[in-house]
Amino acid sequence: MADSFLKREVSTGTNQKTWTVSAWIKMSKTGVSHTIFGSDVQDDGANYGTLSIEGDGLLKFINLQGGSLVTNFQSNRKLLDLTSWYHIVLRIDTTQGTAGDRIRIYINGIQETSWAYSTNSASQNADTGVFKSGNANLVGTRISTGGNNFEGNISHMHIISGQSHPPSVFAETDSTTGEWKPKLTPTGITYDSENSAFLKFENASALGTDSSGQSNTFTVNGTLKQSESTTSNLFCTLDGNQAYTLGNVHYAGTAYLGSNGTANGVASTQMVKNGKWYFEVKVETDRTDADGATISIAKNGTHAQRRWRNAGANAIVGKETDSNGCEGITYQPMTSTPNIIDDGGGGTVNYGSQASANDIIMCAFDLSNATTGKIWWGKNGTWFNAPSTSNAGNPATGANAGLSFAKGDDFWGINITAITNQANNANKYMFCNFGEGRFGATAVSSGNADDNSVGIFEYDVPAGFYAICTKNIKSYG
């Protein structure tokens, strides 16, 4: 959601004693405060309630009334996984005679009982201030003007006034996989006509639409975008926890290439061991130095996969004089004579044509052979010729690859890296599209899916190649 949030004014002062919020969330970065749900505090700091994940990963529910702290729960458990969905349930019922039953918080179906802070001054039958007349219900922000906005994905969100529900109402354990999964059409919920809502986020042009049947639609503020990732199919993106000196890594797969004289890099959230895979990268950067922007694949846990953490002219994936065979392969699209680098066996070969700012680089790599991998790059819809030939690359047939390499029995991931050896400039970003259909916040101009009808890409996905996502990895990876 990043710079966006949803807002709906409380129509009348309904039940402030008993209510439930349930949401599936996936964060895009750590180190910042992510607000999941809040009541509008009018920025006065005296009356509010917010459910959030703090910068240190602690799940937090805090509630103030008249400037007095009523509730401050912060978990000992830290939520730091950027590759998975969490199901969060906040269950409020101050009518309960037992104090410990008045505020209950659950993560993936399990009630949290270990707290770094557990201030609970909510007396029996106390009003919480949430659903208070004159305030507003907020999704993804702390205050109505925006603050501590959620950065990542929110799905299947229930906001229920007047009822306290356990997580089993909203989710269940999959009988085959044992995973905790959402109930797409939960039963046993009564949505009141004034302030309850079920937000599925399924209408891209009206993401605040209420699916509860009560038409309690929220207003969208900012540039909220619908994501292709769901709780049942998670697309690859760039991992903020696997980034080095990066200023920005967002849910849309944006890599900031950094400052003059520094090494910067970021790894993907998903890796693959077999199969055929496709992704796109839009280069906003106008750097033309050889190492100014690189696109790589690398084996997990190897020296090559971590190489970009070392500053210096040689700190790029694939430039490995001490590697044990092929560990990583890098393409340098911005130099006047682009190269593929594989110092673990393939050496350095000239390949393709120089990319300019806003060009889109395509990459297809084939790990389907037991011993030998192949990789192709192209630009703006055309695959490059095989090195030193006029033979056009064709991933669909396996012909004229940019490089063949020793695959090994390892998982491979994506790395976007940069060694900035020239002065700073305005355009410093590379935007990855792993199938979400966007380069940063900008949607692709066309809509091409893979052969599994998955993903949204700018250019045609070669036959037999797939978007990197959990659904495809399960079937082909």
N, C-alpha and C positions, 0 to 999 in steps of 0.2 A: 504493500500500500504506500509506503514511503512518505510522500508529501500529501497523502489523501486521507479522508475519513468520512464517516457517515454520521448524520445527525437527524434526530427527530424530537420535536418539542413534546414534553409530557402534556397530554391533553387535559387531564384533571389529576388531582392528587389521589392516586389509587393506593393499593396496599403497599406500604413501605416496610412491613414486617416480614412478609413471606414472598420470596421470589427466587428465580433460578436463571443463571446464564450458563450455556453450554456452547463451546466452540472448538473446532479443529484448527490448529495453527501450525505454521511452519515459518520460522524466522530466516532472514537472509543475512543477518550479521549479529555478532555479539558486541558487547562493549557499549551498547546504547540501550535506553529504556524503551520497551515496547508496551504500549497500552492496548489491551484487548477490548475492555469495556469500561465506560465511565459515566458518571452523572455530571452534568455541566456545573462546574464550580464557579462560573462567572469570573474566574481568575481572582477570586477574593481570598483564597487560601483558608477559608474558615468552614466551608460546608461542601463536602464532596465525598465521593467514593470511587475508587478505581481498582480494577483488576489488571495487573501488568506483570511483565517479566523485566526485571531490572538489568542494568548493564553487566552485573556480575552473574547473571543467570538465575537469580532467586525469583521464584514465583511469589507475588505480593498482592495482598488485598488490604487496602487502608481506607478508613472511613473517619471523617471528622464531622462533628456537629457543633456549631457555634464556636468554632475554634478549639474545641476539646477533642482529643483523640479517643475515639470509641473503639476502633479496631485497628490493629496493625499485625497482620500475619505475614511472615516472610519465611519461606521454606529453607531448611538446610540443604535440600537437594538443589542442584544447579542444572538448569535446562540450557545446554550448550550445543546440542546436536542440531546442525543446520541442514542435515540431509533427511530428516524424518519429520513426520507430523506428530504433534502432541494433541491429545484430547483433554481439554481443561473444563472442569465443571465447578462453578461456584454456587453453593446451595445455602440459602439464607432462610431461617425460620426462627425468629426471636420469640415465638409463642411457646417454644419448647421449655419444659421445666428444667432440663439438664443444660447447664451453660455450655458444655462442650458440643451440644447438638444444635446450637443456634447458628453457628457459622461453620460450614464444612466445605473443604476444597479437595478436589480429586484430580489426579493426573493419570490418564490412560486407565480409568476405572478403579484405581486404588486411592483410598483416602489418605491424604498426607497427615501424618501425626508428629513428624520431627520438624521442629521450627527453630530458626535462628531468633525470631521474635514471635511472640504469641500473646500480644496484648488484646484482651477481650473484655471490654467494659460494657458490652451490650446487655442491659438488664432485660428480664423477661417482658415481652410485649413492646420492646423499644422500637421506635421508628428509626430507619437507617438513613433516611434522606434520599435514597434512590427511589425513583418514581414519585418524587415530590413535585407538586404543582409549581410551575414557573421555571423548573429546570428542564433539561433535555437529556435524552439517552444518546450516548455517543459510542460509536464503534471505531476503534483504531486511533483514538486520541484522548487526551486528558481533559482538555477544555475546548469550548466551542470555536475558538479562534485557531485551534491547532497547537499541539504541544506533546512531546514524547510520543510521536506518531508511530504506529506499528509499521515495521519494515519487513515485508514478507507476504505470506498468504494466510487468509482466513477463509474457512469453509464451513458450511452447515452449522450456522449459528442460530441458537434459540435464545430468545429473551422473553421470559415468562413471568408475568406479574400475578401474584396471588397463589402460587403453587411452589412447593419445594420438591424437586425430583432428584433421585439418584442417577448416576451415570448410566445404569443399565437401561434406562428409558431411551437414551439417545444412541447407545452403541452396544455392541455385543462381541463375543469372541468367535472368530471364524472357526468352524468345526474342522476344517481341513488344515489350515495353516497355523491355527492357534493365535493369530494376530487379533488385536483389538480393532474393530472396524465400525464405521457409522451405520446406524439404521437410517436408510434413506427416507423412509416414511414411518417415523415413530408413532406409536399409539399411546393412548392414555394421557394425552396432554390436552388441556382446555386453554385455548388462547383467549384472553379477555379482549373485548372490542376496542379498548382504549390504548393500551401500551405494550401488549405482547406482540412478538413477531418471530417469523422463521425466515432467516436470510440464507437462501441457497446460492446467491450470486451467479445464477444461471443465465440471466438476461444481460448480455454484454452492453446493451445500450441503456439499461436501467438497473444498475447493480444494487440499488437500494430496495428493490421490489420485495415486498412481504409475501411469502408463500403460505402464510398461516390460514388464509381465508378471511382475514379481518381487514385487509388493505391498509395496514399500518406501515406504509412505505417510508423509507428513510431518504433524505436528501444527500446526494453525493457532493462532496466538496473536494476540490483538487483534481488530479489527473488519474483517478482510480482506473486500473486496467484489469480486465478479466484474464485469469491465468489458465493455460492448458493443463497445468499440474492439478491433480486431484488427490484425494486420500487413497484412491485405488491405482493411480498412475502418476508417478512423480518424474518430471523431466530433469535431466541433467542441467546444472547451471554452474556458476563459479562460486567457490566455497570461501566465505569470508574468514573462516578459521584456518584455511590453507593459503592465506595471502601473506605477502611480505612487503612491507612499506607501501601499501596501497591506500590511497585516500578514499576510494569509493569502490565497493563491490556490492552490487544490488541484485535483487531478485531477477532482474531482466538480463543478467549476465554481462554487466558492464565492467571493464577493467580500466582503471586509471593508470597511465604509464609513468606517472611520477615526476620527480624533479631532476634537475641537471646533475649528472655525476652519480646517480644512484642506480642500484639494481632493484628491479621490481618484478613481481610475478604473482600468479594466482593459479591454483589447480582446480580441476573440476570436482564436482560432488560425487560423480559416479565413474566407475571404471568397468572395462569389458575385457573378457578373456578370449572369446571366440566371436564369430559372426562378422557382419559387414555393416559399417556405420558411416553416417553422414552428418555434417554440421556446417554452419556458415559463420563468417566473421566479417563485420563491416569495420573498416579502418578509418576512423575520423582523423587520426593523427596525420600530420604532414611532415613527420620526421623522415629523412631520407638516408640517414646513416645505417650501415649494415645491421647493427644490432638494436636499432631504435625500436623495432616492433617485431616480435617473433611469434609464430604459431607452432605448437609442438604437440607430439604425443610422447609419453614416457611411461616406462614400467614403474609400477607402484613400489615404493620403498627403496629404490635404487639411488645411486649417487646422481644419476642424470635427473631424476625426478626432483631432487632437492637442490640441483646445481644453481638455480637462479637465486638462491639465498646468499650466494657469494658475489660480492661486488667485483667489478673488473670487466675488461673487454672480453674475456673468455667465459663469462658466467652465463652461458646459455645452454639450454637442454640440447643434448646431442654432441656437444663439443667436449668429448671425453677422451683424453689421452690415456687415462688409467682405468677405463671401464672394462668389465668382463663381457666382451661381445656387445651387441647392440642393446643399449639401455634407453635411448631416446633419439628422436628424430625432430629436427627443427627446420622450419621454412622461414626465410627472411623476405617478406614481400615488398618492403619499402625501398630497398637498395636498387640502384640502376641495373645491377646484374644479380637478380635474386638467386639464392642458393638453397639447396637442401643439404643439411649437415647431418652426417652420421659417422662420427669419428670412432664408433665402436665396430666398424666393419665396412660401411658403404662409402666413407670418405665424404668429400664435398663436391657437389655437382651443380653446374649452372642449370636453372630451370625456370621456365615461365617468363613473364614480363612484369615490369615494375608496376606496383599498385600506387594509386594516388588517393588522396583523401576522399572518403565516401564510396570507394570501390568495395565490392563484396567478394570476399575470397571464399571459395567452396573447398571443402576437404572431404574426401572419401577414403576410408582405410579398411582393408580386408584382412581379417584375422581367422578366416575360415579354414585355411590350410594348417595342417598340424605343425609344420616347421617354418614355413616362409610366409611373411606378411607382405602386403603391397600397399602403397599409398599414392594418391593422386591429389593434386591441387588444381584449381582453376580460378577464373575471375569473370564476374559479371555474366555467368551463364555458359561460358566456354571453357572446356577442360584444356589444360596446357598439353603441348606435344611432349612426347618422351624426350629426355635430355639428348641434345645434339642430333635430333632427327626432325623430320616433318610429319611424323606419325602421331595423329591426335590421340590423346588419352581417352580411354573408354572404360570407366569402372564397371559398367554393366556387363561387359564381355571379359573383363580382366586384362584388356590389352593396353600396352604402352604406358605402364605405370611410371610415375616419377622416380620411384625407388622401390626395390625389393629388399627385404631385410629379414634377419633371423628373428623369428617371432618369440621363441622360448615359451615356457610354461608359466606365464605371468599375466597379471591384469595390467591393462594399459589405460591411462587417463589423458586428459587434455591439459595443456599448460599454455597460458597466455603470459608472455614475458617481455621485458624490455630492459636494455642497458642504455641509459640516456647519456650519451656522450656529447651532446650539443646543448645550446642554450634553450631555456624554457620557451614554450610557445603556447598559443591558446588551445590548440586541438591536441588533446592528450589521451584520447579514449579509443578503445577497441570494444565493439559491441558483438557479443556472441549470440547466435540464435541456434539453440539445440532442438528447436521444434515449437517453442512458445509463440512464434509468429511475430516477434518484435526484435528490433535492434535498439536497445535501451527502451525509451518510451515510444518509439516510432514503429508503427505496424508495417509489416512487409506490404508491398504493393500488389502481390499476387498471393495465392494460397495453394501451395503444392504439398500434399501429404505423401508419406512413404507407402510401400506396397501393403502395409498393414493398416492403412487409412489412419495413420497416427502422425501428428505434428503439422505445423504450418511453416512452410519455407518459401523463400523468394524464388528459388529455382527448382527445376524438376529433380527429384531425388532419383539417382540411378536405380534401375531395376535390381532388386535383391538387397539393397542397402536400406538402413533403418535409422530413425531418430533414436538417440540415446535416452532411454527412459526405462522405468522399472518394468512396464508391460512388455516392451521389446526385449529387454535383457532376459526376462524370464523365458521368453520363447526362442530367442536366437543367440543369446550371449553365454 
